[in-house]
Amino acid sequence: MNIRSLLPDRRLVSAALSIAGVAALCYLAGAAAMYFRLPSSGFLGRALDGARAWQNAREAKRPPTRGAAIRPVVDQPKETFDGFTLYSVTAPNNRTIEALLIDMRGEVVHRWSNPIRNVWSHETQGPAPLPDSACFFGCHLYPNGDLLAVYHGMSDLVRLDKDSKFLWAYPGAVHHDVDVAEDGTIYAVQCETALQMPESLKRIPTPCKVDFLIALSPEGSLIGKPLSILEALEDSPYADLLEGVKLPLEQHTPPADSTVPHLDYHFMVGDPLHTNCVRVLKKEQAERFPLFRAGQVLLSMRNLSVLAVLDPEQGKIVWAARGAWYAQHDPSFVDEGRLLLYDNLGIANGSRVLEYDPQTQALPWSFAGSTSAPFYSSERGMAQRLPNGNTFVVNSEAGEMLEVTRDKRVVWSCYVDGFINTARRYSRDQLPFLGEGQRPRPQND
């Protein structure tokens, strides 16, 4: 046998080596562009993040959660804050939407479910075409099992009892989030379309969406007048934060060397604020925040990448900041006198959770996953500080929920099938409606 006949063709070997060499050069060139932030780095960064988001969404596919348990991928019982997790996912083309409460093993212990037609048929709304999709967005769970929820897709704020019975609805264009003060007052964000701006805001192009902070009684009745967040910001020492809104559409495109993983700034036109979170400062926390006082409301303005505190009594913004975050979600007051937030787009290759000190502007803690398993969510995303010092993190686009220690170890995680709109961990003491026999984790764990 001729040995040469068993060897690969030299031309094929040469072609393969050439292709490998070109690929290696392309890789090195791309790496250099990203490292030195050359003009093409912005495009490469966005392409990388797009691939990551696609992969996250692909890997997030799990068996449907309806009526089934969700088994945690990671669970370290001795290091977790054991409680019950309330969450809701987007349900496209589904006429019934739901919120699920699971224990630490992923078992569903309670469900709130209400057909869309029950909301659309209430007296204040009247009949209307059903939307293609709807879901619970921001939620607040009361100790008696009542659920306060924003019906995304219909812009109603509703209250259901523990058996999902419809109690009331506020039919304004409520979106994203809701919070409840210690006196029972409900705070939410309502949106209206403005065709004309006040004289002081003539620089804002119209028509555009204008967000209002609203206060409701526990029975769903409006208290006072809605407060324009746009006007409150304009009538404050922080009005300069609105300067970017007046730029023409073509000037909102990021520079070629930008490494910020976002498509563009076009979302600012027609929606200058996009307020996506509202949190009331409680009395027990207020002493740790000398810049603020109890009853003031923390807001997140995604399209400005701004955090702000609004005083409902004065109707004014009393503090605001733009920092290392970009297009953020879900800021909250934490006991250390800091703010915790989900930074969606503030780093080039993923998302992160940040702690921010409003007095010193320091960033004492952050979590961005790990080198082998970073996480990314261009929309939504949540972060909650737990009583044991751990942080509950929601990676919405990947359908992932995590519990992370102060030293950044993941001690609990699970995946659900779908985009997570909202998720919160509750202690057993916060949910007496479950009854004495219901525990967040079986005793033999």
N, C-alpha and C positions, 0 to 999 in steps of 0.2 A: 504494500500500500504506500502510496506517495504521501509523505508526511505533510507536504505543502497543501495538499487538498483538504487537510483537517484544520488548517489555520484560517482565520478570517481574512477576507479580502482587504488588502492594504488600503484601497480607496475608501472602503467603508470605515475602517479604523481612523483614517485621516479625517473623514467628514465628521465622525463622532467627536473626535478630539477638537475639531474646529468649533463645532456647536457648543461643546462644553466650555471652551475658552471664551467664546462670545458671551455665554450665560454668566460665567464668572466675572467677566469685565463689567457686564450690566449690573450685576449684584453689587460689585465694589463701587461702581459709579453712583448707584442709588443710595448705598450706605453713606458714601461721602457727602452726597447732596443733602441727606437728612441730618448728618452730624454737623456739617458746616452751615446748614440753613441756606443753601444756594437757591436761586430762583425757582427751581423745579421741586423744591422740598414740600411746598404746600400741596401741589397736585399729588405727589407720592404719599404724603401723609393722609390725605383724604381717601386715596385709593386703598391704602392699607386699612384704614378704619372701616371703609365700606366692606372690605373682605372680612374683617373681624366681625362686624355686625351680622353679615350673612351667615358666617360660621356659627356665631352664638345662637342665632335664631334656629339654625339647622340642628344644633346639638340640643336645643331646649325642648325638642319634640319628645313628649312622654305620653303614656297612656292617659286618656281623658280622666279628669278629676271628678266628674259628676257621679256622686254616689260611691266613689271608691277612695281607698286610702292612698296617701302620698308618702312613700317611704323616704325618709331622709337619706341623703347620700353620705353625709357626715353627721355623727352624733356622739358627743362626749358628755354624757349625763352629769358628771361631777363638775363640769365647768360652764354649763349653760344656765341661763335664767329660765327656769321652767314656767311656762304659762301657756296661753292659748293664742293662736295667730289667726287674725281675721284678714281675709284677702278676697279680692275680686279680680277676675280677668275679663278681657274683651271677648264678647261672644257674637261674632258676625252672623247676620242672618238668623238670629235666634230671638224668638218673640218672648221668651222668658229669661230674665236676667237674675243673677243670684250672687250672694256673698256667702262665703263658707268660713266656719270657725273650726280650726283643727287643733289637736293636741300635739305634744312633742313627738309622738310617733307617726304623725300624719293622718290620724284617724279623724274623720269628719264628726264633730260632736254637735253641731248645730248648723242650720241653713236658713237663710232668708231668701225667699224667692217670690217674685211678684210679676205677673204678666204685664207687658207694656200697656195693654188696653185698659188696665185698671187705673193707670195714671192719666192716660189721655181722655178718659171719660169723666173725670171729676168736673164738678160744676164750673169752676173758674176757668178751666181750659177749653171745654167744649170739644166736640169731635174734630179730629184732624187726621191726616194720613200717617200711618205708622212709619217710623224711620227704618232704613235698611238694617241698622245695627244700633244697639244701645247697651249700656252697661252701668254698673255702679262705679262712680269715680271716687271722690273724697267721701269718707265715711266716719261717723262717730258712733260708738257703741255705748249705750247707757247701761248702768248696773242692772236695771230691770229687764234688759234684753231688747229694748227699743233700739232701732237702727235709724240714724239720720244719714241720708245719702244723697249725693248729687247724681241725678239720672243723666249721664252723659249721652248725648244724642237727642235729648228732649229739653235740656236746660231747665229742669225742674229740681227743686229741693224738696225731698219727701221724708216723712217719718212713718216707719212701719213698726208694729209691735213685735214681740218675740215670736209670734206665730205668723208673721208676715202680713198681718192685717193692715190695710191702708188706713192711716190715721189722718194725715193732712198733707197738702202740698202747697208750696209757695211757687207760683207760676212765673216768676221773673226769669230772665235769662241768666240763671246761676251757673257757674262753671268751676271746675277743678276741685275746690276745697271747701271745708267747713270746720269750724271749731266752736266749742262751747265754753263760756266763761264760768267762773265759780258761782255766780248768781243765776245761772241758767240761760243767760242771753246767748243767742246763737249768732255767730258772725260768719258771713260768706261774701263771695265776690259776685257781683252782677254786672253784666255787660250790656251796653246800649250802643247803637250806631249813631254817630254825630255827623250831621251834614254841614254844620257850621260850628266854628269854635268861638269861645269868648275872645275879646280883644287881646287879652294877655297871651293867648295861645294861637294867634293867627298864623304863626310859623309852622304849625302842625298841619300837614296836608289832610284834606278831607275828601270823601267820606272816610271815617276811621272808627274803630272800636274804642269805646271809653269804658274803663272799669270803675265800678263803684263799690265801696265797702258798705254792706247793709247789716243791720242788727234786727233780729227777730225775737219774739217771745217764744217760750217753749211750745206754745200752741200754733206757731207759724205766722203770727201777725207782725207786720212791719213796725219797728220802733223808730220814730223820727224819720228824717229824710235820708236817702242814700247819699253818701259822701263821695264826690268825684276824686279818685286817687290822683288823676292827672292834674287837677286844679290844686289839690293839696300839695303836690310836689312842686308845682310852679310857684305857689305862695309859700315858699320855704327857702332857707339858705342853701338848699341843694338843687335849685332850679337848673343849674348848669348841666346836671346829668341828662337833661332833655335835649341838649344841643345837637346830638347826633341824629335826632329824629327828623330834623328839617332838611337833611341832605337829599338831593335828587336821587331817584332810584338807581341810576347808573353809578353813583358814587358810593353805594353801599356794598359793592363788590370788594372782597378782601384783596390785599396786594398779593402778587404772585409768590412772594417768599413767605406768606403766612403759613404757620404750621397748625393753626387752629382747625380742628376737624369738623368744620361745618360747611355746608354747601355755599351759603352766601348770607348776606344781611337783608335780603329782600323781605324776610318775614316782618321786619320793623315797619314797613310801609303799610298803612292801613290798620296796624295793631301795635301802637307804640310801646305799650306796657306788657300785655299778656300776663297779668297777675295770676300766679299759679299756686299761691299758698297763703294761708292766713292762720296766725297763731297768737293767742291771747296770753300775756304775761300774768301768771298767777301770783297771788300774794306771797305764798311761801317761797317763791323764787326771786321776787322783786328786790330783796335786800342784797342779792348777789349781783345786781345790775344797776350800779349807781347812775348810769346814764339814762335809765328809763324808770317808769313807775308802773305799779300793778294796774291792769286794765288797758294798757296800751297794746297795740296790735302789730306784730311782725308780719311784713309782707315780702313776697318775692316777685320781682318784676323780671321775668325771663328775658324779654326782648331788649331790656336795657342792661342786663346782667347786674342788677342792683338789688340790694337788700335795703329795706326801709322800715321805720317804726312810725306808725300813725297814732295820734292821740284822738280817739273818737269824740271826746268832749270839746277839744279845740278845733277839730276838723282839719288838723295840719300835720304834715310830716315833721317830726321832731328830730329825726336822725336818719341818715342814709349813707350807704357806702357802696363803692364798686371796688372789687379786689381781685384776687388771683383766680377767681371762678368765672365761668362763662356759661350762660343759658341754664342757670342752676334751678334746682327744685327743692322743696321740702325743708326749708330752714326751721329750726326750733331753738328754744331756750333750753340750755342744759345747766345742771346744778353748779358747775364750776364757774359760772358767770360768763360762759361763752355761747356762741351760736354753732350749731351743728347743721351741715347742709350737704346735699348731694350735688357735686360739681360735675355736670354732664360733659362739658366740652372744654374745660380749662387746661387740659393737657393734650399732647398731640396723639397719644396712642391709646386712649381709653378714657374712662370716667374715674372719679374718686369721691370719697367722702372726706370732708374737711371740718376741722374745728377752727373757729375764728374768734379771736378776742376783740370785741368792739372797742375796748379802751386802748389797747396797745397795737392793734392791727396785726398781731402775731398769729401764726398758724401752728398751734402747739401739737396737733396730731392730724394725721391723714391716713387713709387706707385706699389703695388703688389695686387691690388684688395682689398677685404675685407675678414674677417674671414668666412663670410657666402657665399661670391662669389669671391673667388680668380680666377686668370686666368693662363693659361698655354699654351705655344706653343713651342714645341721643335725645330721647324723650322720657318724661316721667323719672322714675328712680326715687328712692326714699331712704332716709336714715333716721334711726330712733335710738337714743341712749337709754339703755335698760338699767334697772335699779342696781344690778351687780357690777356696773361699770362697763359691761360689754356693749357693743353696738349692733343693732339689727339693721341689716342693709338689704335693700330690694333692687335688684338688677332687672328692671321691667322688661326690656326687649328680649332678654334671654329666659324670662320666666323663672328667675332664680331668687331665692331668699337665703340670707346668710346671717349667722350670729358670729361676731368677730370679737376677740379679746383685745385688751389695750395693747398687747404686744403683737397684734395683727395675726393671730392664729384663728383659723376658722374652726369653730367647735360645733357648729350645727349648720346644715344646709339642705335644701331640697329644691326640686324643680317642679313646676306645674305646667300644664299644657296651655300656653297662651301668653299674651302680653298682660303683665300684672299692672292693673290700674292703681290699686291701693293695697297696702298691707300694714298691719300693726300688731304688736305683741301686747297682750293683756295678762296681768297677774290673776291668779285664782280669786283673790280678794276683791278684785274689781268687777267680777261677774257673778254675783250671788244668785242670779236667775238660773244658773246651771244646776243648782242644788248641791247638797253636801257630798253626795256620792261621786260627783264628777271631778276627776283629778287630771292635771295636765300630763302626767306620766304615770304609768302603772307602777305600783310599789315595788315590784320585783325587778325593775330596771336598775 
